[in-house]
Amino acid sequence: MIYAQFFPQGDTHQYAHYVFNTLDQDHSGLISFEDFVQNLSILSRGSLEEKLQWAFSLYDINGDGYITREEMTDIVTAIYDLMGKMVEPCIEECTVTERVDRIFQKMDKNKDGVVTLDEFLECCTSDEVITRSMAVFDTAI
């Protein structure tokens, strides 16, 4: 698995599972060449909004159009697991909860307990760090 090569100290399985589900657009259990190319195109040549919509779909694990605290916790935990021993100090469950609380405080504008696509886009497009980090996918393929 490619993630294991980039993150040899971490557990890549859960994060890879979430990425796979995002790439498997028809939920067939397979990533077709069309799925792969379409997602690669979005990540490498898409607009900022398209890239953020892709990221939203990664966090919206069940695909209902909302990111819940549970979904955010699952993804943040998977990212920390992915980083493994590279994360200092070691991540504890309370750290994940605190991180999710900070994210929701920033993104859940109407305080209804879920983050909508509009809230996600609004927050991310107004955050310079996030917009710069999305540019890392830009390539000249």
N, C-alpha and C positions, 0 to 999 in steps of 0.2 A: 504494500500500500504506500502511495506517495507521501501521505501525511506522516507516516512513521519515519521516513527518511528526513523530513524537515524537523520533526519533533521527536527525536529518539528517546528522550527522557519522559515523554508523556504517554498517556493512554489515548489513542486516536480513534478508537472504535465508535464512541457515541457521537462525536462531532462529525465523523465521516458518514455515519448513519443519517444525521440531519441534512448534510449536504446532498447525499444521495437522494433523499426524499424530495428535496427541492429541485434537483435535476430531473427526477422521474415525474414529469409533468402529467402523464396519463395514469400514474399510480399502478403501472403494470408489474412493478418489481424489476423492470429492466430499464436501462437508459439507452434509448435509441440514438442512432447517429444524429438524427434531426434534433432530439432533445439536447444532446451534447453541443452541437453547433449553435443552436439557438441561444443557449445559456452562455456559451463562450462569447458569442457576439454581443450579448447584453453587457457582460462583465468587461469586455475589452474595448468595445466601441460605442456602448450605449451612453445615453445622456446621464447626468447625475441622478435625475428622477428615476430613470429606468433601473439604474444600479441600486438605488435605495429601495425601489419596489421589490427587486430581487432579494435584497437583504431582509426586508420585511417578511417575505414569504419564507425565508429560512427560520426566522423567529416565530412566525405563526405556524406552529407545528401541525395543528389540526386543520389548518386552512379555512377557518371560519371567519376570517377578516379582522380578527382582534388578536393582540398579544396579551395574554394573561400573565399574572405574576408567576404562575406555575411554569408556563412556557419559557418566560424570561429566565427563571431560575434554572430550568433544564439546560438551556443554551449556555448561560454563563458558567454553570458547573462543567459542561462539556468543554468549554474553552479553557477553563482552569485546568481540567484534566489533561487536555491537549498540551498545555504548556509544561505540565509535570514539574520536575525539579527545577526548571528554569525560573519559576515564580518564587520570589523570596519576599517575605517569609512564606512558609507553606500556607496554603489557603485552607481555612476552616469553614465549616458550614455557616457560622455567623458572619463571616466576611462576605460570602456569596449573598446572604440575605441583605446585608448592608448595601452591597453594590446594587442589587435589584431595587431596593428602596430608593436609592439615589437616582437610578434610571427612571423609575416611575414618577418620582417627584418632579423630574425635569420634563418627562414626555407626556404624562397623563394630565393634560391641561384641564380637563373638566372634572377630574378626580372621581371618575366612575369605576375605577379599578381595572380598566383595560386600556390598551393603547391602540387606537385606530390607525389606519394607513395615513389619514390626513394629519393626525397628531405626530406620527413618526416622521413624515416628510417635513412638516413644519419645523420640528425640533432639529432634525438632521441637516436641513439646508441652511439653517441659521447658525450652525455650529462649525466654525472654521476648521477645527481639528478633524471632524468627521468628513467634511467635504474634501479636505486634503488627503485623508486616508483612502477615500474612494478613488482618487486619481491614481493610486498605486496599481490599479487594474488596467489603466490605459496602456495600450501597446500599439505597435505599428505592424501588426501581423499581416 
